[in-house]
Amino acid sequence: MYQHENGLFTTDFLEKIRDKFLYVDWDPYTGQRIYFEASGGSLRLKSVLDTMARETALPDELFRYNPASDHTVEVMNKGIEDVKLFVGAKNGYIISTNSATHAMARVIEAITAHIPGKNIVTTQLEHPAVLSSTKYFAELRGLEWRVAPIDKESSSVPPEAILERIDQDTCLLAFQHASNQTGIINDVKYIVQEARRIKPDLHVLVDAVQYAPHGHIDVEDLDVDAYAFGPYKAYCVKGIGFSYISERVAKLPHLKLIGKPETDWVLGSPAPQPFACWSAVIDYLCWLGSHFTSSSDRRDQIVTAKKAITKHMQALLHQILYGNDGVPGLNDLDHVTVCGMKGGLEQRLCIFLFQLAGMNATEAMNRYNQEFHIRLAARVRDSYSTYPLEGLDWSDAVRLSAAHYNTPEEVVAFLEATAALKAK
Ligand SMILES: Cc1ncc(COP(=O)(O)O)c(C=O)c1O
């Protein structure tokens, strides 16, 4: 047995999971610490570090037709296939850039340049990756920039708010699969289906940077044109971003090297190491999934792993809010305000915002660090958080973001710290 009835991984299995990661409960600069900052960057897999070192050592360029060069080609092809497996792509293409932001910007640039229309629709809850690119290209192309507002009580953007902004002249709909601020998961399939009732050939880009490490993905089923994520939020390395793109987007005119096929988006010589590292992530997910399915099919194993991950994270979120074994949850603490969760927990990642009475977010983050060695993030009105915080009507907030390697014991430590953390 690897998972309890309530969804939590068993202690033994969680130990096995944690043993696969680096710096799980300490780092060389702090010593012991609890890491609830998956949204900023997840813990890295040990296998990723080994792979990075092994592949970085090889100098060989692609297509020199010697064994080392052939190995490099293989590594890159396998990495691409493993991205496809991860997102469930049977058709379409995978592009890689140096960040998810960059991948999305390239796609938004191509769509807004070549798809006729008069407006772009996005949401107030977006990361600047989507907000900045949609705003910039809307201004450049003379398109109206339509931003669907946040509903404060649910800390989400209701589908209707998005849909009522779409019309026959919408060039692009760009929105998140899940929020990096409030953890809300959008029903992408429903939103896309309903949006295409209004404009049947609507182009849709999904920012999956926060969702991809944790939830089930099937881009064929979602029927989107672009689906981007960043490996460093998914147990891997920084320095690369991937996006699935549909065939029709791949074929749009875009900057490419002369003589390359029309669907090639590669600029320059990509580093092969991150591709190999991505395959190490997929091996890990397959390993995790293989505990819950007898199938040896890697896609089945990934899908099963994600289901198990989702259950564990939901159980952690429940425990954080409602407490456990006599430890009060955040909802029981008078000096804590948790950002709107109306609508239940099923459609949420274990990512959320909260405030402590009489303390600003930066002070709270620093005190969690210094007094309890707990890593959280302060969200303030900067480039990353101004739009969402304005929409929520919050000056600032502390963000907790968990991943499936976090334990119920870490949650208890966080709750006890929070109960003790009062304004001075
Ligand atoms: C929802 C979301 N989108 C985009 C990004 C940007 O990703 P990258 O740093 O890979 O460009 C982030 C980073 O935190 C994010 O949370």
The ligand as an ORCA input file, in Angstrom:
! r2SCAN-3c Opt
* xyz 0 1
  C       2.087     30.692    -14.092
  C       3.471     31.016    -14.539
  N       3.690     31.307    -15.817
  C       4.910     31.590    -16.280
  C       5.994     31.609    -15.446
  C       7.332     31.923    -16.002
  O       8.045     30.764    -16.216
  P       9.575     30.861    -16.733
  O      10.331     31.404    -15.599
  O       9.940     29.457    -17.076
  O       9.570     31.723    -17.903
  C       5.828     31.339    -14.089
  C       6.960     31.395    -13.169
  O       6.829     31.423    -11.967
  C       4.529     31.025    -13.620
  O       4.305     30.752    -12.340
*
